[in-house]
């Protein structure tokens, strides 16, 4: 698998951080991402993070990272 040479953000659920369905850990991502890897904890499970009360905190964290990324991007 080819590596990604850029930076990435990994939104990691706090309720089931090592789910059997998604055993991804920072060490696993470090093998794929060659740039900076930000691991951001988010409330909920893998399924819940885009639903109901869990969607707001995820959206706010995502908004901050997107705004930060746009500062360095040419128009």
Backbone torsions as a table, in degrees:
resi	resn	phi	psi	omega
1	UNK	NA	128.5	178.8
2	UNK	-71.0	148.2	179.6
3	UNK	-84.6	153.5	174.4
4	UNK	-94.0	123.4	-174.1
5	UNK	-82.8	-8.3	-178.1
6	UNK	-93.4	-172.3	177.0
7	UNK	-88.2	158.7	180.0
8	UNK	-147.9	159.6	175.7
9	UNK	-121.2	130.5	179.2
10	UNK	-113.7	110.3	177.1
11	UNK	-86.5	109.3	-173.1
12	UNK	-105.7	125.5	-179.8
13	UNK	-67.5	145.2	-178.3
14	UNK	-93.7	-22.6	-178.6
15	UNK	-76.9	-39.0	177.8
16	UNK	-133.2	70.2	-175.6
17	UNK	-65.6	-19.6	-179.4
18	UNK	-127.1	49.6	-179.6
19	UNK	-56.4	144.3	177.0
20	UNK	-64.8	-28.7	179.7
21	UNK	-72.6	-33.0	-179.4
22	UNK	-134.6	84.5	-177.2
23	UNK	-79.8	15.7	-177.5
24	UNK	-60.7	134.2	176.0
25	UNK	-128.9	170.7	179.6
26	UNK	-56.8	-40.4	179.7
27	UNK	-59.4	-38.6	178.8
28	UNK	-65.5	-44.0	-179.5
29	UNK	-68.0	-32.4	178.7
30	UNK	-61.4	-21.7	177.8
31	UNK	-77.3	-19.2	-175.8
32	UNK	-107.2	-37.6	-176.8
33	UNK	-94.3	120.6	179.5
34	UNK	-91.9	-20.1	178.0
35	UNK	-87.1	-158.4	178.9
36	UNK	-75.9	134.6	177.2
37	UNK	-113.9	112.5	174.8
38	UNK	-92.8	123.4	176.2
39	UNK	-103.1	117.3	-174.5
40	UNK	-116.1	116.2	178.0
41	UNK	-71.9	137.8	176.7
42	UNK	-130.4	146.5	-178.9
43	UNK	-71.1	148.6	175.1
44	UNK	104.6	-174.2	177.2
45	UNK	-101.2	176.4	179.3
46	UNK	-55.5	-41.4	-179.4
47	UNK	-77.2	-32.6	-174.1
48	UNK	-77.9	-22.9	-170.0
49	UNK	-63.4	-16.0	177.5
50	UNK	-110.6	14.0	-177.1
51	UNK	-123.3	149.6	169.4
52	UNK	47.1	-134.7	-174.2
53	UNK	-67.6	-17.2	179.7
54	UNK	-81.5	-22.4	-176.7
55	UNK	-67.4	-36.0	-179.1
56	UNK	-60.4	-52.4	179.0
57	UNK	-61.0	-38.7	177.3
58	UNK	-64.7	-45.3	-179.4
59	UNK	-60.5	-41.0	-179.7
60	UNK	-65.5	-43.0	178.6
61	UNK	-66.1	-40.7	178.3
62	UNK	-64.1	-42.5	178.2
63	UNK	-58.1	-43.7	-180.0
64	UNK	-62.8	-44.0	179.7
65	UNK	-66.7	-38.9	178.5
66	UNK	-66.5	-41.3	178.3
67	UNK	-63.2	-41.9	179.2
68	UNK	-64.8	-39.3	179.9
69	UNK	-68.5	-34.6	-178.2
70	UNK	-70.4	-25.9	179.7
71	UNK	-59.7	-38.4	-177.5
72	UNK	-90.1	-1.0	-176.4
73	UNK	-94.2	135.3	175.3
74	UNK	-71.3	150.5	179.9
75	UNK	-72.5	NA	NA
